[in-house]
Each structure stands twice: as structure tokens, then as C-alpha cells.
């Protein structure tokens, strides 16, 4: 295809409109996925477990134990290993770290996590290509797409934070029912997953994801407004 043909293609009336709207609606997902990936790090675990008011494990895990054991779960979600990566783990006394139900759930979580991260990479590439086209041929539409995407992100994050704070239990349950079969994600307080990742952990993670997404959206809006001056 010649350069002239490519230019003509990019100038078709439907293309800029399609790119503008698709780029807008994918901004929230892209920002949230980035935030999720950032909390899936040993640094977040370290900060979370060492907070003065983080709930203790009444079954015996110390802070050091949690910092030692929890990264294995995060690493499993991100690597290409099968469930034996976690299934082979043992406590110092030789007892299995995770039971069968926990391993099944972690297998399910890995499928959801890797699907979401893969989608994030695809959307990121789409934004790179689509954004470049709009920036080159329809700069005003690029700005509108980015601004509307940031505003949409702010609206969604604000809604989720309000729902989380007002009715965390309902939000937590609804989230799990969306991605996992009933009966596969509830565990005993003595299970390793609950001891490492109590509800407070997920509440804090949701707030951090929301705060990060909120901050990135505000930063994006600020940069775009300065570019327009």
C-alpha cells in the first residue's frame, strides 16, 4: 500500500470516530490493569504487612513469615509454571502450605489474572497504534479521546471506591461471583490464603488501585490541558 493510499485510509470519516471512542472506553481498563500490576509486587506486600494496624494472624504467622511466603503466590500468578509451583511448597514442619481447595482457587485466579494482563498488553498496543494515528491526522480527536478516557476513569473509580467503603462485603462478594464459581473462593480462617491475604489486605489493595488510577487520571488531564495552551 502506498503512502498516499495509507493517508487516504486514515482520512475515512468512520476511522477517526471509531478510534476516538474505542480509545476512550479502553483508558479505564488500561489504567486499572497498570495499577493492579504495580501492587502485585514484593514492595506492596512489604508495605502492607508492616503497617501498624494490619491484622495479626492468630494461627501463628509472623510479619516475617508473611513477607517470606506471600511472594510465592504472586510469583505463581505471573509466571508460566503449573500449580505444582505452589503445591510443592512446605512449611518448616513438612506440612503442605496450600490445601487442594486453595490450589484450585489459585489456578482459577491465575487464569483470570493472566487473561487480564494479556488484554492489557493488547489494549496498550492498540492505544499505541491508534493513538499515533489520531495524533498524526486528528490531533484534536486524540486529545478528546484521552480527556474523556481520563474523566471516565475518574467516574468509575469514584463509584467503586464509594461502593467499597459503604458496602465492602457486598462489593467483595459480587467481584468474586463475577469471576469464580460459587463455593470455590471461600476458605477457613486457618487456611494459608486467608492467613496471608485477609479481607483487610484486599480492602487496602482496592483503595491503592483506586488512588493510583485517580492520580494517573488527574495527571493525564493536567498534561493534556497544558498541551492545549
N, C-alpha and C positions, 0 to 999 in steps of 0.2 A: 504494500500500500504506500503510495507517495505521500510526501509531507502535505501536499495540497489536499489530498483525499482525507488525511487524518484531521486536518484543520476543519474541513467541511463536516466531518462526523461529529467533532466536538461542538459544532455550532448548531446542531439539530435542536429544535425547540424543546423536545422532551428530555434530552440528556441533562441539561443543567438543572431542570426541575427535579428529575429523578435523583440526581446526585445530591442536590441540596437537602431533600427530605430524608434520604437514606443516611446521609452523613449526620444529620441532626438526631435522628432517633437512635443511632448507634453510639453517640457520645456517652450517655449514661452507662451503658454496659461496659464500654472500654475503660472508663474511669474507675468503675467499681471493681472490675477484674484486676486492674493495676493495684488498687488498694488491697484487695484480697491477697494478691501475690506478695505484697510487701509485709503483710502480717504473718505470712507463712515462713517465718524466719526465726532462727535461734534468738535473735535480738529481741523480738517481740515477746517470746517466751520468757526470756531473762527479765525483762521489764515487768511483765505481768506477774510472774511468780514472786518477785522480790518486793512487790507493793506491800506496805504495812498492813493493809486491810484485806488482803487476798485470803479467802477462806482456807483454813488448815485441812489437811487430810486426817480424819480421825482414825484411819486404819493404818497409819504409820509412815506415809511418805513424808520425808522432809523436803524443804525447798531444794536442796541439792539433788535429792532423788528425782524430783520432778524435772529439774533442769537437765538431768542426765537421761531420763527415759523419754520425755516428750518429743525430742527432736527425731527419734526413730519413726514416730507416727507421721510427722510432717515429711520426712525424707521419703517414706514409702509412698505418700500421695503424689510426690513429684518425680519419682524415678520410674524405671521400666521393670522393676522386679515384680515377681508374683507374691502371693500372700505369705509364702514361706519366709519372706523378709521379716515379717512380724511374728509369724507362727513359730519361728525357731528361737525367738528371744526367751531368755530365762532370767528369773531373779537369782540373786546370790545363793538362795537355798535350793535352787534347781527347779522351782515351780514355774510353770508356763506363765508368761507375762499377760497373755491375752487368751480368753476362752473362745470357744467355737463361735458363739453369737457375736462377740466383739470382732472377730476376724471377718465374719461375713459382712458385718456393717462396714468395716474399713474397706473391704473390697468394693462395696457399693459406693462408698464415699469417693474412692479413687476414680471410679468411672465418671461420676458427676464432675469431680474436680478437673480431671484431665480433659473432659469434653468442654468444660467452661474455658480452660486455659487455651485449648486449641482454637475455640471460637474467638477468643480474644486476639490471638495471633492473626487469624484470618481477617477479623474486622480491622485490626491495626494496619494490615497490608492494604485492605480496601480503602481505609482512610488516607493512607499514604498516596495511593494512586488517584483515587477520586478527589482528594484534597488538592493534589498537584494540578489536576485538570481544571478544577474550579479556580484555583489561584491564578493559573496562567490565562484562562479565557474568560472567566466570570468572577473576578475578584470580589465584587460586591456580594455575590451569592455565597462565596466561601465564608465571608465574614458573617453573613446572616446565619448560615448553617452552624458555624461554630458557636455563635452567640446563643442561638436558640437551643443548641445542644447543651450548653452550659446552664442555661436557665431551666431546661427540662430536668437536668441532673439535680439542680438545687431543689426543685419542687418535689421530685421523687425522694430524695434523701431526707428532706424536711418531713415529709409524710411518714417515711419509715421510722425515723427517729422518734417522732411523736407517738406512733403506734407502739414502738418498742418500749418507750418509757411508761406510757399509760397502761399497756397491756402486754407485758413481755411474755407471759406464759402462752397467751393465745398466738402471738407472733411466732414464738419458737416452735409451737406445735404445728401451726399452719405451714411454716417453712419446711419442716421435716416431712409432713404429709405430702407436700408437693413433689419431693424428690425420692422419697423412700416408702416402701410398702409398710403398712401398719404392722406393728409388733416386731419390727426389725431394728428399731432405733431407741428403744427404752431398755435401760440396764439397771442393775442393782448398784446401790451406793458403794458396795465393796468391789465392784468391777474396776479394772485398771483405767478404762476410758473415762469413767466418772471421776475417779481419783485424780487423774491428770488434767481433765478438762471439765470441771464442774460448770454449772449454768452461769456462774459469775464470769467465767472465762469468756463464754460466748456473748454475754451481755456487753462486756468490755470490748470484745472484738468488733461487735456491731457498731458500737459508738466510735471506735477508732476508724473503721471503714467509712462511717458517715462523716466524721470530722475531716478525714483526708479528702474524701470526694467533694465535700463542701469547699474546702480550702483550694483545691485544684480548680474547681469551677469558678470561684471568685478570682483567682489568679488569671485564668483564661479570659474572663470578661474584662479584667483590668488591662491586660495586654492588648486585646482587640480594640478597646476604646482608645488606647494610646496610639495604636497604628492608624486609626481613622483621623487623628488630629493632623 
